[in-house]
Amino acid sequence: MFKKSEHHMAHAQAGSETIIAQGVKVEGDFKSNGDIAIDGELNGSLATVASLHIGESAVIHAEVSAKNAVIAGVIVGNIHVEDGLQLHASSNVTGDIVTSRLSIAEGAVVNGRISMNGKE
């Protein structure tokens, strides 16, 4: 079905956005150089050098790493955000958080340690 030269994993370029829609389930390690928006499910690890948006319907079981992040869904796993992290009222995080800046809306649930200034 694929020619040998065509059978490889695509790499997102800087400035591009990857969307994992509601109803889509991803298993494994997911890395990107661009922005990521997730409304589906992910199990494994998740890393981007850009921005991450986790929608209300998203369920993530992964170690998460991003430059900036906005969380409105469920994350089970540790989160490392280099710059700013926003937790919306609908967010539910079970795991440790390391970030430089943090905004937590009333109603957000966090079960884990929080470390600021990017240091554990």
Protein Blocks (a to p, Z undefined) as FASTA:
>chain_A
ZZfklmccddddehiacdddehiacedjdddfbdcddfbdcehddddfbdcdddfkbccd
dddddfbdcdfbdcedddddfkbccddfkbccedddddfbdcddehiaceddddehhiZZ
